Amino acid sequence: MTGDRVFILGAGRAGRSLARALRAGGIQVTGLHGRHADVAEGTTAGAPPGSLGSATCVLVTVRDAQLEQAL
């Protein structure tokens, strides 16, 4: 385990797949944030949660057209 903490902004197919792969590889995923909350997937929605601040890396996995809104 490396101690890295990853936050994923964008809970579409790519974001959810990356979260699963990172967790399987022993990386801590501090949050998965999207447009719609999903308790089963651990996805939050709305204002970014506090866990964003504890991440050592943030992955933005939204479509190009949504990039400006996401940031």
N, CA, C and O atoms as a Maestro MAE file, in Angstrom:
{
 s_m_m2io_version
 :::
 2.0.0
}

f_m_ct {
 s_m_title
 :::
 protein
 m_atom[284] {
  # First column is atom index #
  i_m_mmod_type
  r_m_x_coord
  r_m_y_coord
  r_m_z_coord
  i_m_residue_number
  s_m_chain_name
  s_m_pdb_residue_name
  s_m_pdb_atom_name
  i_m_atomic_number
  :::
  1 25 0.843 -1.177 0.000 1 A "MET " " N  " 7
  2 3 0.000 0.000 0.000 1 A "MET " " CA " 6
  3 2 0.891 1.244 0.000 1 A "MET " " C  " 6
  4 15 1.859 1.318 0.757 1 A "MET " " O  " 8
  5 25 0.568 2.200 -0.834 2 A "THR " " N  " 7
  6 3 1.438 3.351 -1.023 2 A "THR " " CA " 6
  7 2 1.096 4.538 -0.140 2 A "THR " " C  " 6
  8 15 1.930 5.429 0.021 2 A "THR " " O  " 8
  9 25 -0.087 4.585 0.432 3 A "GLY " " N  " 7
  10 3 -0.499 5.734 1.216 3 A "GLY " " CA " 6
  11 2 -1.191 6.782 0.375 3 A "GLY " " C  " 6
  12 15 -1.654 7.792 0.904 3 A "GLY " " O  " 8
  13 25 -1.270 6.562 -0.928 4 A "ASP " " N  " 7
  14 3 -1.985 7.500 -1.786 4 A "ASP " " CA " 6
  15 2 -3.475 7.458 -1.477 4 A "ASP " " C  " 6
  16 15 -4.033 6.407 -1.161 4 A "ASP " " O  " 8
  17 25 -4.107 8.630 -1.577 5 A "ARG " " N  " 7
  18 3 -5.547 8.750 -1.379 5 A "ARG " " CA " 6
  19 2 -6.108 9.467 -2.602 5 A "ARG " " C  " 6
  20 15 -5.760 10.618 -2.866 5 A "ARG " " O  " 8
  21 25 -6.970 8.791 -3.343 6 A "VAL " " N  " 7
  22 3 -7.466 9.300 -4.616 6 A "VAL " " CA " 6
  23 2 -8.934 9.695 -4.486 6 A "VAL " " C  " 6
  24 15 -9.743 8.956 -3.925 6 A "VAL " " O  " 8
  25 25 -9.259 10.860 -5.010 7 A "PHE " " N  " 7
  26 3 -10.639 11.318 -5.111 7 A "PHE " " CA " 6
  27 2 -10.978 11.343 -6.592 7 A "PHE " " C  " 6
  28 15 -10.201 11.859 -7.395 7 A "PHE " " O  " 8
  29 25 -12.133 10.791 -6.966 8 A "ILE " " N  " 7
  30 3 -12.535 10.745 -8.373 8 A "ILE " " CA " 6
  31 2 -13.738 11.645 -8.575 8 A "ILE " " C  " 6
  32 15 -14.792 11.441 -7.972 8 A "ILE " " O  " 8
  33 25 -13.570 12.635 -9.424 9 A "LEU " " N  " 7
  34 3 -14.641 13.564 -9.778 9 A "LEU " " CA " 6
  35 2 -15.180 13.136 -11.135 9 A "LEU " " C  " 6
  36 15 -14.545 13.351 -12.168 9 A "LEU " " O  " 8
  37 25 -16.345 12.537 -11.115 10 A "GLY " " N  " 7
  38 3 -16.962 12.000 -12.326 10 A "GLY " " CA " 6
  39 2 -17.268 10.534 -12.093 10 A "GLY " " C  " 6
  40 15 -16.375 9.688 -12.143 10 A "GLY " " O  " 8
  41 25 -18.528 10.237 -11.841 11 A "ALA " " N  " 7
  42 3 -18.912 8.873 -11.465 11 A "ALA " " CA " 6
  43 2 -19.603 8.135 -12.609 11 A "ALA " " C  " 6
  44 15 -20.520 7.343 -12.390 11 A "ALA " " O  " 8
  45 25 -19.155 8.404 -13.812 12 A "GLY " " N  " 7
  46 3 -19.654 7.653 -14.964 12 A "GLY " " CA " 6
  47 2 -18.954 6.305 -15.060 12 A "GLY " " C  " 6
  48 15 -18.354 5.836 -14.093 12 A "GLY " " O  " 8
  49 25 -19.033 5.698 -16.213 13 A "ARG " " N  " 7
  50 3 -18.407 4.381 -16.381 13 A "ARG " " CA " 6
  51 2 -16.914 4.401 -16.092 13 A "ARG " " C  " 6
  52 15 -16.397 3.519 -15.407 13 A "ARG " " O  " 8
  53 25 -16.227 5.403 -16.611 14 A "ALA " " N  " 7
  54 3 -14.775 5.475 -16.405 14 A "ALA " " CA " 6
  55 2 -14.440 5.691 -14.930 14 A "ALA " " C  " 6
  56 15 -13.570 5.008 -14.390 14 A "ALA " " O  " 8
  57 25 -15.112 6.623 -14.281 15 A "GLY " " N  " 7
  58 3 -14.838 6.911 -12.877 15 A "GLY " " CA " 6
  59 2 -15.125 5.731 -11.969 15 A "GLY " " C  " 6
  60 15 -14.327 5.422 -11.083 15 A "GLY " " O  " 8
  61 25 -16.255 5.069 -12.177 16 A "ARG " " N  " 7
  62 3 -16.600 3.903 -11.353 16 A "ARG " " CA " 6
  63 2 -15.620 2.760 -11.588 16 A "ARG " " C  " 6
  64 15 -15.218 2.080 -10.644 16 A "ARG " " O  " 8
  65 25 -15.236 2.547 -12.839 17 A "SER " " N  " 7
  66 3 -14.282 1.475 -13.150 17 A "SER " " CA " 6
  67 2 -12.917 1.755 -12.527 17 A "SER " " C  " 6
  68 15 -12.284 0.851 -11.981 17 A "SER " " O  " 8
  69 25 -12.469 2.995 -12.608 18 A "LEU " " N  " 7
  70 3 -11.196 3.358 -11.990 18 A "LEU " " CA " 6
  71 2 -11.248 3.170 -10.478 18 A "LEU " " C  " 6
  72 15 -10.288 2.686 -9.880 18 A "LEU " " O  " 8
  73 25 -12.359 3.549 -9.862 19 A "ALA " " N  " 7
  74 3 -12.498 3.387 -8.413 19 A "ALA " " CA " 6
  75 2 -12.379 1.918 -8.020 19 A "ALA " " C  " 6
  76 15 -11.679 1.583 -7.065 19 A "ALA " " O  " 8
  77 25 -13.059 1.047 -8.752 20 A "ARG " " N  " 7
  78 3 -12.985 -0.387 -8.454 20 A "ARG " " CA " 6
  79 2 -11.560 -0.912 -8.643 20 A "ARG " " C  " 6
  80 15 -11.062 -1.666 -7.807 20 A "ARG " " O  " 8
  81 25 -10.910 -0.520 -9.725 21 A "ALA " " N  " 7
  82 3 -9.550 -0.998 -10.004 21 A "ALA " " CA " 6
  83 2 -8.550 -0.481 -8.970 21 A "ALA " " C  " 6
  84 15 -7.678 -1.224 -8.520 21 A "ALA " " O  " 8
  85 25 -8.675 0.774 -8.602 22 A "LEU " " N  " 7
  86 3 -7.765 1.337 -7.602 22 A "LEU " " CA " 6
  87 2 -7.934 0.638 -6.260 22 A "LEU " " C  " 6
  88 15 -6.952 0.289 -5.605 22 A "LEU " " O  " 8
  89 25 -9.182 0.437 -5.857 23 A "ARG " " N  " 7
  90 3 -9.438 -0.260 -4.588 23 A "ARG " " CA " 6
  91 2 -8.877 -1.678 -4.627 23 A "ARG " " C  " 6
  92 15 -8.289 -2.148 -3.653 23 A "ARG " " O  " 8
  93 25 -9.062 -2.354 -5.759 24 A "ALA " " N  " 7
  94 3 -8.536 -3.718 -5.895 24 A "ALA " " CA " 6
  95 2 -7.009 -3.726 -5.818 24 A "ALA " " C  " 6
  96 15 -6.411 -4.711 -5.386 24 A "ALA " " O  " 8
  97 25 -6.391 -2.641 -6.232 25 A "GLY " " N  " 7
  98 3 -4.936 -2.528 -6.188 25 A "GLY " " CA " 6
  99 2 -4.396 -1.999 -4.864 25 A "GLY " " C  " 6
  100 15 -3.193 -1.784 -4.720 25 A "GLY " " O  " 8
  101 25 -5.285 -1.793 -3.904 26 A "GLY " " N  " 7
  102 3 -4.851 -1.354 -2.590 26 A "GLY " " CA " 6
  103 2 -4.747 0.141 -2.396 26 A "GLY " " C  " 6
  104 15 -4.214 0.602 -1.387 26 A "GLY " " O  " 8
  105 25 -5.252 0.908 -3.357 27 A "ILE " " N  " 7
  106 3 -5.231 2.367 -3.244 27 A "ILE " " CA " 6
  107 2 -6.519 2.819 -2.565 27 A "ILE " " C  " 6
  108 15 -7.603 2.343 -2.904 27 A "ILE " " O  " 8
  109 25 -6.405 3.724 -1.621 28 A "GLN " " N  " 7
  110 3 -7.572 4.245 -0.925 28 A "GLN " " CA " 6
  111 2 -8.274 5.278 -1.805 28 A "GLN " " C  " 6
  112 15 -7.669 6.269 -2.213 28 A "GLN " " O  " 8
  113 25 -9.545 5.041 -2.090 29 A "VAL " " N  " 7
  114 3 -10.365 5.997 -2.834 29 A "VAL " " CA " 6
  115 2 -11.182 6.761 -1.794 29 A "VAL " " C  " 6
  116 15 -12.087 6.204 -1.172 29 A "VAL " " O  " 8
  117 25 -10.856 8.042 -1.611 30 A "THR " " N  " 7
  118 3 -11.512 8.833 -0.571 30 A "THR " " CA " 6
  119 2 -12.885 9.316 -0.985 30 A "THR " " C  " 6
  120 15 -13.688 9.693 -0.132 30 A "THR " " O  " 8
  121 25 -13.170 9.311 -2.276 31 A "GLY " " N  " 7
  122 3 -14.484 9.750 -2.733 31 A "GLY " " CA " 6
  123 2 -14.685 9.505 -4.208 31 A "GLY " " C  " 6
  124 15 -13.744 9.501 -5.001 31 A "GLY " " O  " 8
  125 25 -15.936 9.301 -4.548 32 A "LEU " " N  " 7
  126 3 -16.386 9.172 -5.935 32 A "LEU " " CA " 6
  127 2 -17.566 10.109 -6.045 32 A "LEU " " C  " 6
  128 15 -18.603 9.870 -5.426 32 A "LEU " " O  " 8
  129 25 -17.432 11.165 -6.816 33 A "HIS " " N  " 7
  130 3 -18.429 12.242 -6.839 33 A "HIS " " CA " 6
  131 2 -18.998 12.413 -8.239 33 A "HIS " " C  " 6
  132 15 -18.252 12.488 -9.215 33 A "HIS " " O  " 8
  133 25 -20.313 12.474 -8.332 34 A "GLY " " N  " 7
  134 3 -20.968 12.618 -9.624 34 A "GLY " " CA " 6
  135 2 -22.214 13.469 -9.545 34 A "GLY " " C  " 6
  136 15 -22.454 14.152 -8.549 34 A "GLY " " O  " 8
  137 25 -23.001 13.426 -10.594 35 A "ARG " " N  " 7
  138 3 -24.234 14.213 -10.640 35 A "ARG " " CA " 6
  139 2 -25.333 13.622 -9.785 35 A "ARG " " C  " 6
  140 15 -26.216 14.340 -9.317 35 A "ARG " " O  " 8
  141 25 -25.283 12.304 -9.577 36 A "HIS " " N  " 7
  142 3 -26.329 11.612 -8.823 36 A "HIS " " CA " 6
  143 2 -25.695 10.756 -7.737 36 A "HIS " " C  " 6
  144 15 -24.760 9.998 -7.993 36 A "HIS " " O  " 8
  145 25 -26.214 10.887 -6.527 37 A "ALA " " N  " 7
  146 3 -25.704 10.074 -5.416 37 A "ALA " " CA " 6
  147 2 -26.154 8.626 -5.602 37 A "ALA " " C  " 6
  148 15 -27.255 8.367 -6.088 37 A "ALA " " O  " 8
  149 25 -25.299 7.694 -5.215 38 A "ASP " " N  " 7
  150 3 -25.603 6.268 -5.274 38 A "ASP " " CA " 6
  151 2 -24.914 5.602 -4.089 38 A "ASP " " C  " 6
  152 15 -23.704 5.374 -4.099 38 A "ASP " " O  " 8
  153 25 -25.707 5.297 -3.074 39 A "VAL " " N  " 7
  154 3 -25.152 4.734 -1.842 39 A "VAL " " CA " 6
  155 2 -24.453 3.408 -2.118 39 A "VAL " " C  " 6
  156 15 -23.400 3.141 -1.540 39 A "VAL " " O  " 8
  157 25 -25.013 2.576 -2.986 40 A "ALA " " N  " 7
  158 3 -24.423 1.267 -3.281 40 A "ALA " " CA " 6
  159 2 -23.027 1.408 -3.881 40 A "ALA " " C  " 6
  160 15 -22.144 0.605 -3.580 40 A "ALA " " O  " 8
  161 25 -22.819 2.406 -4.717 41 A "GLU " " N  " 7
  162 3 -21.510 2.644 -5.346 41 A "GLU " " CA " 6
  163 2 -20.625 3.531 -4.484 41 A "GLU " " C  " 6
  164 15 -19.431 3.662 -4.752 41 A "GLU " " O  " 8
  165 25 -21.201 4.145 -3.446 42 A "GLY " " N  " 7
  166 3 -20.429 5.077 -2.615 42 A "GLY " " CA " 6
  167 2 -20.245 6.418 -3.279 42 A "GLY " " C  " 6
  168 15 -19.268 7.116 -3.007 42 A "GLY " " O  " 8
  169 25 -21.176 6.795 -4.156 43 A "THR " " N  " 7
  170 3 -21.090 8.038 -4.914 43 A "THR " " CA " 6
  171 2 -21.826 9.160 -4.208 43 A "THR " " C  " 6
  172 15 -22.958 8.986 -3.756 43 A "THR " " O  " 8
  173 25 -21.175 10.318 -4.117 44 A "THR " " N  " 7
  174 3 -21.822 11.503 -3.569 44 A "THR " " CA " 6
  175 2 -22.203 12.436 -4.716 44 A "THR " " C  " 6
  176 15 -21.711 12.296 -5.836 44 A "THR " " O  " 8
  177 25 -23.085 13.391 -4.420 45 A "ALA " " N  " 7
  178 3 -23.516 14.376 -5.416 45 A "ALA " " CA " 6
  179 2 -23.690 15.716 -4.711 45 A "ALA " " C  " 6
  180 15 -23.667 15.788 -3.482 45 A "ALA " " O  " 8
  181 25 -23.860 16.766 -5.490 46 A "GLY " " N  " 7
  182 3 -24.025 18.098 -4.914 46 A "GLY " " CA " 6
  183 2 -22.673 18.757 -4.721 46 A "GLY " " C  " 6
  184 15 -21.763 18.591 -5.533 46 A "GLY " " O  " 8
  185 25 -22.553 19.507 -3.633 47 A "ALA " " N  " 7
  186 3 -21.281 20.173 -3.330 47 A "ALA " " CA " 6
  187 2 -20.224 19.108 -3.043 47 A "ALA " " C  " 6
  188 15 -20.526 18.099 -2.405 47 A "ALA " " O  " 8
  189 25 -18.998 19.318 -3.501 48 A "PRO " " N  " 7
  190 3 -17.946 18.337 -3.237 48 A "PRO " " CA " 6
  191 2 -17.776 18.103 -1.736 48 A "PRO " " C  " 6
  192 15 -17.782 19.059 -0.960 48 A "PRO " " O  " 8
  193 25 -17.627 16.866 -1.327 49 A "PRO " " N  " 7
  194 3 -17.513 16.552 0.101 49 A "PRO " " CA " 6
  195 2 -16.142 16.914 0.670 49 A "PRO " " C  " 6
  196 15 -15.200 17.181 -0.075 49 A "PRO " " O  " 8
  197 25 -16.046 16.918 1.980 50 A "GLY " " N  " 7
  198 3 -14.800 17.242 2.660 50 A "GLY " " CA " 6
  199 2 -13.671 16.282 2.346 50 A "GLY " " C  " 6
  200 15 -12.499 16.638 2.472 50 A "GLY " " O  " 8
  201 25 -14.013 15.054 1.935 51 A "SER " " N  " 7
  202 3 -12.979 14.064 1.630 51 A "SER " " CA " 6
  203 2 -12.108 14.482 0.447 51 A "SER " " C  " 6
  204 15 -11.019 13.942 0.252 51 A "SER " " O  " 8
  205 25 -12.583 15.435 -0.333 52 A "LEU " " N  " 7
  206 3 -11.776 15.949 -1.452 52 A "LEU " " CA " 6
  207 2 -10.479 16.554 -0.930 52 A "LEU " " C  " 6
  208 15 -9.430 16.404 -1.556 52 A "LEU " " O  " 8
  209 25 -10.541 17.231 0.203 53 A "GLY " " N  " 7
  210 3 -9.365 17.883 0.768 53 A "GLY " " CA " 6
  211 2 -8.318 16.922 1.305 53 A "GLY " " C  " 6
  212 15 -7.158 17.303 1.461 53 A "GLY " " O  " 8
  213 25 -8.705 15.682 1.591 54 A "SER " " N  " 7
  214 3 -7.742 14.721 2.136 54 A "SER " " CA " 6
  215 2 -7.061 13.886 1.050 54 A "SER " " C  " 6
  216 15 -6.209 13.051 1.352 54 A "SER " " O  " 8
  217 25 -7.432 14.107 -0.197 55 A "ALA " " N  " 7
  218 3 -6.869 13.321 -1.301 55 A "ALA " " CA " 6
  219 2 -5.475 13.818 -1.662 55 A "ALA " " C  " 6
  220 15 -5.196 15.016 -1.610 55 A "ALA " " O  " 8
  221 25 -4.613 12.889 -2.024 56 A "THR " " N  " 7
  222 3 -3.292 13.254 -2.539 56 A "THR " " CA " 6
  223 2 -3.317 13.364 -4.059 56 A "THR " " C  " 6
  224 15 -2.381 13.880 -4.671 56 A "THR " " O  " 8
  225 25 -4.401 12.872 -4.661 57 A "CYS " " N  " 7
  226 3 -4.557 12.901 -6.116 57 A "CYS " " CA " 6
  227 2 -6.041 13.015 -6.440 57 A "CYS " " C  " 6
  228 15 -6.866 12.327 -5.838 57 A "CYS " " O  " 8
  229 25 -6.380 13.875 -7.383 58 A "VAL " " N  " 7
  230 3 -7.766 14.010 -7.837 58 A "VAL " " CA " 6
  231 2 -7.799 13.649 -9.313 58 A "VAL " " C  " 6
  232 15 -7.077 14.235 -10.121 58 A "VAL " " O  " 8
  233 25 -8.639 12.685 -9.661 59 A "LEU " " N  " 7
  234 3 -8.833 12.302 -11.053 59 A "LEU " " CA " 6
  235 2 -10.148 12.896 -11.532 59 A "LEU " " C  " 6
  236 15 -11.186 12.695 -10.902 59 A "LEU " " O  " 8
  237 25 -10.112 13.620 -12.635 60 A "VAL " " N  " 7
  238 3 -11.320 14.212 -13.212 60 A "VAL " " CA " 6
  239 2 -11.700 13.352 -14.399 60 A "VAL " " C  " 6
  240 15 -11.005 13.329 -15.415 60 A "VAL " " O  " 8
  241 25 -12.823 12.636 -14.260 61 A "THR " " N  " 7
  242 3 -13.229 11.665 -15.278 61 A "THR " " CA " 6
  243 2 -14.585 12.037 -15.863 61 A "THR " " C  " 6
  244 15 -15.503 11.219 -15.904 61 A "THR " " O  " 8
  245 25 -14.697 13.284 -16.314 62 A "VAL " " N  " 7
  246 3 -15.940 13.733 -16.938 62 A "VAL " " CA " 6
  247 2 -15.704 13.906 -18.437 62 A "VAL " " C  " 6
  248 15 -14.563 13.962 -18.896 62 A "VAL " " O  " 8
  249 25 -16.771 13.988 -19.170 63 A "ARG " " N  " 7
  250 3 -16.655 14.238 -20.612 63 A "ARG " " CA " 6
  251 2 -16.080 15.627 -20.850 63 A "ARG " " C  " 6
  252 15 -16.252 16.535 -20.036 63 A "ARG " " O  " 8
  253 25 -15.401 15.775 -21.970 64 A "ASP " " N  " 7
  254 3 -14.783 17.058 -22.304 64 A "ASP " " CA " 6
  255 2 -15.785 18.210 -22.229 64 A "ASP " " C  " 6
  256 15 -15.446 19.286 -21.736 64 A "ASP " " O  " 8
  257 25 -16.988 18.007 -22.701 65 A "ALA " " N  " 7
  258 3 -18.002 19.059 -22.719 65 A "ALA " " CA " 6
  259 2 -18.443 19.456 -21.310 65 A "ALA " " C  " 6
  260 15 -18.996 20.540 -21.120 65 A "ALA " " O  " 8
  261 25 -18.206 18.596 -20.325 66 A "GLN " " N  " 7
  262 3 -18.614 18.877 -18.952 66 A "GLN " " CA " 6
  263 2 -17.466 19.348 -18.072 66 A "GLN " " C  " 6
  264 15 -17.662 19.613 -16.886 66 A "GLN " " O  " 8
  265 25 -16.296 19.452 -18.630 67 A "LEU " " N  " 7
  266 3 -15.114 19.778 -17.855 67 A "LEU " " CA " 6
  267 2 -15.227 21.143 -17.156 67 A "LEU " " C  " 6
  268 15 -14.902 21.251 -15.974 67 A "LEU " " O  " 8
  269 25 -15.669 22.157 -17.849 68 A "GLU " " N  " 7
  270 3 -15.770 23.480 -17.252 68 A "GLU " " CA " 6
  271 2 -16.747 23.491 -16.079 68 A "GLU " " C  " 6
  272 15 -16.488 24.148 -15.071 68 A "GLU " " O  " 8
  273 25 -17.856 22.779 -16.194 69 A "GLN " " N  " 7
  274 3 -18.830 22.703 -15.096 69 A "GLN " " CA " 6
  275 2 -18.274 21.953 -13.906 69 A "GLN " " C  " 6
  276 15 -18.598 22.279 -12.764 69 A "GLN " " O  " 8
  277 25 -17.447 20.960 -14.151 70 A "ALA " " N  " 7
  278 3 -16.915 20.112 -13.083 70 A "ALA " " CA " 6
  279 2 -15.898 20.859 -12.228 70 A "ALA " " C  " 6
  280 15 -15.758 20.581 -11.037 70 A "ALA " " O  " 8
  281 25 -15.199 21.791 -12.827 71 A "LEU " " N  " 7
  282 3 -14.149 22.505 -12.097 71 A "LEU " " CA " 6
  283 2 -14.731 23.735 -11.514 71 A "LEU " " C  " 6
  284 15 -14.026 24.497 -10.852 71 A "LEU " " O  " 8
  :::
 }
 m_bond[283] {
  # First column is bond index #
  i_m_from
  i_m_to
  i_m_order
  :::
  1 1 2 1
  2 2 3 1
  3 3 4 2
  4 3 5 1
  5 5 6 1
  6 6 7 1
  7 7 8 2
  8 7 9 1
  9 9 10 1
  10 10 11 1
  11 11 12 2
  12 11 13 1
  13 13 14 1
  14 14 15 1
  15 15 16 2
  16 15 17 1
  17 17 18 1
  18 18 19 1
  19 19 20 2
  20 19 21 1
  21 21 22 1
  22 22 23 1
  23 23 24 2
  24 23 25 1
  25 25 26 1
  26 26 27 1
  27 27 28 2
  28 27 29 1
  29 29 30 1
  30 30 31 1
  31 31 32 2
  32 31 33 1
  33 33 34 1
  34 34 35 1
  35 35 36 2
  36 35 37 1
  37 37 38 1
  38 38 39 1
  39 39 40 2
  40 39 41 1
  41 41 42 1
  42 42 43 1
  43 43 44 2
  44 43 45 1
  45 45 46 1
  46 46 47 1
  47 47 48 2
  48 47 49 1
  49 49 50 1
  50 50 51 1
  51 51 52 2
  52 51 53 1
  53 53 54 1
  54 54 55 1
  55 55 56 2
  56 55 57 1
  57 57 58 1
  58 58 59 1
  59 59 60 2
  60 59 61 1
  61 61 62 1
  62 62 63 1
  63 63 64 2
  64 63 65 1
  65 65 66 1
  66 66 67 1
  67 67 68 2
  68 67 69 1
  69 69 70 1
  70 70 71 1
  71 71 72 2
  72 71 73 1
  73 73 74 1
  74 74 75 1
  75 75 76 2
  76 75 77 1
  77 77 78 1
  78 78 79 1
  79 79 80 2
  80 79 81 1
  81 81 82 1
  82 82 83 1
  83 83 84 2
  84 83 85 1
  85 85 86 1
  86 86 87 1
  87 87 88 2
  88 87 89 1
  89 89 90 1
  90 90 91 1
  91 91 92 2
  92 91 93 1
  93 93 94 1
  94 94 95 1
  95 95 96 2
  96 95 97 1
  97 97 98 1
  98 98 99 1
  99 99 100 2
  100 99 101 1
  101 101 102 1
  102 102 103 1
  103 103 104 2
  104 103 105 1
  105 105 106 1
  106 106 107 1
  107 107 108 2
  108 107 109 1
  109 109 110 1
  110 110 111 1
  111 111 112 2
  112 111 113 1
  113 113 114 1
  114 114 115 1
  115 115 116 2
  116 115 117 1
  117 117 118 1
  118 118 119 1
  119 119 120 2
  120 119 121 1
  121 121 122 1
  122 122 123 1
  123 123 124 2
  124 123 125 1
  125 125 126 1
  126 126 127 1
  127 127 128 2
  128 127 129 1
  129 129 130 1
  130 130 131 1
  131 131 132 2
  132 131 133 1
  133 133 134 1
  134 134 135 1
  135 135 136 2
  136 135 137 1
  137 137 138 1
  138 138 139 1
  139 139 140 2
  140 139 141 1
  141 141 142 1
  142 142 143 1
  143 143 144 2
  144 143 145 1
  145 145 146 1
  146 146 147 1
  147 147 148 2
  148 147 149 1
  149 149 150 1
  150 150 151 1
  151 151 152 2
  152 151 153 1
  153 153 154 1
  154 154 155 1
  155 155 156 2
  156 155 157 1
  157 157 158 1
  158 158 159 1
  159 159 160 2
  160 159 161 1
  161 161 162 1
  162 162 163 1
  163 163 164 2
  164 163 165 1
  165 165 166 1
  166 166 167 1
  167 167 168 2
  168 167 169 1
  169 169 170 1
  170 170 171 1
  171 171 172 2
  172 171 173 1
  173 173 174 1
  174 174 175 1
  175 175 176 2
  176 175 177 1
  177 177 178 1
  178 178 179 1
  179 179 180 2
  180 179 181 1
  181 181 182 1
  182 182 183 1
  183 183 184 2
  184 183 185 1
  185 185 186 1
  186 186 187 1
  187 187 188 2
  188 187 189 1
  189 189 190 1
  190 190 191 1
  191 191 192 2
  192 191 193 1
  193 193 194 1
  194 194 195 1
  195 195 196 2
  196 195 197 1
  197 197 198 1
  198 198 199 1
  199 199 200 2
  200 199 201 1
  201 201 202 1
  202 202 203 1
  203 203 204 2
  204 203 205 1
  205 205 206 1
  206 206 207 1
  207 207 208 2
  208 207 209 1
  209 209 210 1
  210 210 211 1
  211 211 212 2
  212 211 213 1
  213 213 214 1
  214 214 215 1
  215 215 216 2
  216 215 217 1
  217 217 218 1
  218 218 219 1
  219 219 220 2
  220 219 221 1
  221 221 222 1
  222 222 223 1
  223 223 224 2
  224 223 225 1
  225 225 226 1
  226 226 227 1
  227 227 228 2
  228 227 229 1
  229 229 230 1
  230 230 231 1
  231 231 232 2
  232 231 233 1
  233 233 234 1
  234 234 235 1
  235 235 236 2
  236 235 237 1
  237 237 238 1
  238 238 239 1
  239 239 240 2
  240 239 241 1
  241 241 242 1
  242 242 243 1
  243 243 244 2
  244 243 245 1
  245 245 246 1
  246 246 247 1
  247 247 248 2
  248 247 249 1
  249 249 250 1
  250 250 251 1
  251 251 252 2
  252 251 253 1
  253 253 254 1
  254 254 255 1
  255 255 256 2
  256 255 257 1
  257 257 258 1
  258 258 259 1
  259 259 260 2
  260 259 261 1
  261 261 262 1
  262 262 263 1
  263 263 264 2
  264 263 265 1
  265 265 266 1
  266 266 267 1
  267 267 268 2
  268 267 269 1
  269 269 270 1
  270 270 271 1
  271 271 272 2
  272 271 273 1
  273 273 274 1
  274 274 275 1
  275 275 276 2
  276 275 277 1
  277 277 278 1
  278 278 279 1
  279 279 280 2
  280 279 281 1
  281 281 282 1
  282 282 283 1
  283 283 284 2
  :::
 }
}
